[in-house]
Amino acid sequence: MLKLNKTFSLIKKRKDFIEISKSDLKWVCPAFIMQIKKRDDDQNRIGFTVSKKASKRAVDRNRIKRRLRSLAKDNLNENVKSGLDIVFIGRKMTLDIDYEEMIKSIKHCLKRLDLSK
């Protein structure tokens, strides 16, 4: 279970992931894709997904999810406005790219999309 700040809850239903994917707010970088949808309330939710396209091996897909969870835990707690649904989609490069590069990407994304506090 992801232990983010209590302002985040996990997105688990496929319907919610599809709804968020239809949103216009999206950030693509080599390590991950970040999809964002604004909510009517102040609750934040977060979800993680990795398809077989990223890796055929479940071990690798789980490792990608763990890296993305760690990235979210380290960088989203205090830095994000409230009332957002955020979905991270893992890519092949997530396994190989340096963690510091991923941190730079997420901070740049938050600043660029005007989502940081």
N, C-alpha and C positions, 0 to 999 in steps of 0.2 A: 504494500500500500504506500502510495506517495504521501510523504509527510510534509506537505507545503503548509504555508500559513493557513489558518482556519478560514480565510476568505476564499479559498479554492476548494471546489469539489470536483470529482472525476466525472467525465463524460463516458458513459458505457454503452449507450444504445446506438445502434446503427442509424436509426432515424435522425438522431441528433447530429451525428457525423455528416450525414448527407445534407442536412439543412445548413450546417455551417459551411460546407463546401460550396454552396450556392452563393455565399456572401462575396462581396467585391473586394474586401480587404484581404490581401494575400501578400506574402513575402517569400521569394524564392532565393535560396542561396545554395552553394554546393553541398552543404552538410544536411540541410533540412528544408522543408517547406512549412511555413507557418500561416495558417488560415485563421482569421479573426472575424467574429460577428458580435456586434454590439447588442446588449440585452436591455430590456426595459427596467429591470430591477438592479440592485447593487451587487448581486452575487456574481462571483467569478467562477467559471468552470474551465477545466483543462482536460484534454484528451491526447492520446498518443497512438499512432498507428504506423505499421510498417508492412508493406505488401510483399508478396513473394517475388515481385519484380526487383526489389532491392537485394534480396538474397534468397536462394532456394532453401538454405539451411535454417531451421528454427533457432539454433544456437546463435547464429549471427543476428537474426531478427530480434531476438530477446536482448542481445548485447546492445543493439542500436537503441532499443526502447530504454534500456537502463541509462545509456549516455544522455538521451534526451530528457529523461526524468531528472537526472542530476543537473543538467543545464537549467531546466525550469526551476528546480528547487533553489539553485544558487543565484538566479538572476531575476526571477519574477515576483518574489514575495513582496518586497517593498517598492518595486519599481513600476508597477502597472496600475493604471486607473481601475476603478471598480466598474462592474457591469459589462464584462466581456466573456465570451466563449472563445477559447484558444485551442487549436488543434495543431499538433506537431506531426508532420509526416516524415518518417525517416527515409533517407536515400542511401545509395551504395557508399558514397563518400563519408558518411557519418562514422564508419569504422576506422577510416584511414586519416581523417583530418585531425589536426591538432586541437585539443580542447580549448586552448586560448583563442584560436581562430573562430571557434563556435561562439564563444563569449562575445567577441567583437561583433560577430554577425547579429546576434540577438539584440545587443545594445543598439547597434545601428538601425536595426529594424524597428525597435520601439521608438527611437527618436524620429525616424523617418515617417512612420505612420501616426505620430503624435499620440502614442499610447502611454508614454511614461508620465509619471507624476511630476 
